[in-house]
């Protein structure tokens, strides 16, 4: 995460909380060390941001802090509304809470606060998707760039022990998958969450490899999509 993005996210965390947040909780949420939170907080205070609190106690923005109102086009508000409502429908409990708080933050920041509430776009709830119970654990592992380990039951009924470097969560209509580099197959693989057992996030990280692996994975996805489109066009 770039420094500018990290500072912005730190401000947003403080802005969205009615009570002081400890450096430990901020570090967990942003995926950085407590030392980084202390350093970034001092930098923001030096730049004039009204942050109250101190190390060991917690931080919060002063009540008088304000920011310019957000302005979005009608199409942009539609997209935000659709995305947040789908995230609320499809996600686990932490994702639902995040969708709710994000919706509230955006609404609070709008010049016309009623604009977001008046959008008649809905994402009705459907049947629960199998495997959703471990979405939180996988999201955190992806965020932490941690290697994960689990037992996997294939469609053919064969169970294998896998260790992967997770890259992305994939949300399809019928299933949720985690994609990553599999050390057993020495290649990228995707695994259905409902076929994963004995999930474990390891202490080992693949931070130094993450950028290259992520780029390779999405390059492969784009290449596969191009081949599929070309074959469909020929047929």
Buried (B, 14 or more C-beta within 10 A) or exposed (E): EEEEEBBEBBBBBBBBBEEBBBBEBBBBBBBBEBEBBBEBBEEBBEEEBEBBBEEEEBBBBEEEBEEEEBEBEEEEBBEBBBEBBBBBBBBBEEBBEBBEEBBEBBBBBBEEEEBBEEBEEEBEEEEEBEBBEBBBBBBBBBBBBBBBBBBBBEEEEEEEEBBBBBBBBBBEEEBBBBBBBBEEEEEBBBBBBBBBEEBEBEEEBBEEEBEEBBEBBEEEBEEEEEEEEEEEEEE
